Amino acid sequence: MCWKCGKSVSLEIISRDSECPECHKALHSCKNCLFYEPGSYHDCHESAEELVADKEKPNFCDTFRIKREWGKDSGLSQANQKAEAAKKAFESLFN
């Protein structure tokens, strides 16, 4: 699934040059990776050794795995989900 437009991607193999057929954004990019985790080291849940500065551009990462589906939270990381839950719990104390 494309991180930008949300369209389903039917390509079996995602190469560095692969683009979304709908919006033409790079598919082999951090934002489209299963391991993309904003806030973690190099924004990657895997042990990324090198920083990929532009998360939307194609890269040469060997651990890249395309994220085939975005859940109901549209790609929110677990850390963001926990932060949102904590914020709501805190706010409910004063309502």
C-alpha positions as CSV (number, residue, x, y, z in Angstrom):
1,M,0.0,0.0,0.0
2,C,1.4,3.4,-0.9
3,W,2.2,5.7,2.1
4,K,1.2,8.8,0.1
5,C,-2.1,8.0,-1.6
6,G,-3.1,4.9,0.2
7,K,-3.7,2.8,-3.0
8,S,-3.0,-0.9,-2.9
9,V,0.2,-2.0,-4.5
10,S,0.1,-5.4,-6.3
11,L,3.8,-5.6,-7.1
12,E,5.4,-8.7,-5.7
13,I,9.0,-7.4,-5.8
14,I,9.7,-3.8,-4.8
15,S,13.0,-2.5,-6.2
16,R,14.7,0.8,-5.5
17,D,13.1,2.2,-8.7
18,S,9.6,1.0,-8.0
19,E,6.9,3.7,-7.9
20,C,3.3,3.8,-7.0
21,P,1.2,3.4,-10.2
22,E,-1.2,6.0,-8.9
23,C,0.8,8.9,-7.4
24,H,4.3,8.0,-8.6
25,K,5.9,8.2,-5.2
26,A,8.8,5.9,-4.3
27,L,7.7,2.6,-2.9
28,H,11.2,1.5,-1.6
29,S,11.3,4.3,1.0
30,C,11.3,4.5,4.8
31,K,7.7,5.8,4.9
32,N,6.5,2.7,3.1
33,C,8.5,0.2,5.2
34,L,7.1,-2.2,7.8
35,F,9.9,-1.1,10.1
36,Y,9.4,2.7,9.8
37,E,9.0,3.9,13.4
38,P,9.2,7.7,13.9
39,G,10.9,8.5,17.2
40,S,13.1,5.4,17.3
41,Y,16.8,5.3,16.4
42,H,17.0,6.6,12.8
43,D,13.2,6.3,12.8
44,C,13.6,2.5,12.2
45,H,12.4,-0.4,14.3
46,E,15.2,-2.5,12.9
47,S,18.8,-1.8,13.7
48,A,19.5,0.6,10.9
49,E,23.2,1.3,10.8
50,E,23.0,4.3,8.5
51,L,20.7,7.3,8.7
52,V,18.4,7.7,5.7
53,A,17.8,11.5,5.8
54,D,14.9,11.7,3.4
55,K,12.3,9.2,4.5
56,E,10.2,9.7,1.3
57,K,13.0,9.0,-1.3
58,P,14.1,5.6,-2.5
59,N,17.0,4.1,-0.5
60,F,19.3,1.0,-0.5
61,C,18.2,-0.4,2.9
62,D,18.6,-4.2,3.0
63,T,16.0,-4.7,5.7
64,F,13.2,-2.9,3.8
65,R,9.9,-4.8,3.8
66,I,6.9,-3.1,2.2
67,K,4.0,-2.4,4.5
68,R,1.2,-4.1,2.7
69,E,-1.7,-2.7,4.8
70,W,-2.2,0.4,7.0
71,G,-4.4,-0.5,10.0
72,K,-7.3,1.5,11.2
73,D,-4.8,4.0,12.7
74,S,-3.4,4.8,9.3
75,G,0.2,4.0,10.2
76,L,0.4,5.5,13.6
77,S,3.3,3.9,15.5
78,Q,2.7,2.0,18.7
79,A,4.6,4.8,20.6
80,N,2.2,7.4,19.1
81,Q,-0.8,5.2,20.0
82,K,0.4,4.9,23.6
83,A,1.1,8.7,23.8
84,E,-2.4,9.4,22.5
85,A,-4.0,7.0,25.0
86,A,-2.0,8.6,27.9
87,K,-3.0,12.1,26.8
88,K,-6.7,11.1,26.7
89,A,-6.5,9.5,30.1
90,F,-4.8,12.6,31.5
91,E,-7.4,14.9,30.0
92,S,-10.2,12.8,31.3
93,L,-9.0,13.5,34.9
94,F,-10.0,17.2,34.4
95,N,-13.3,16.8,32.6
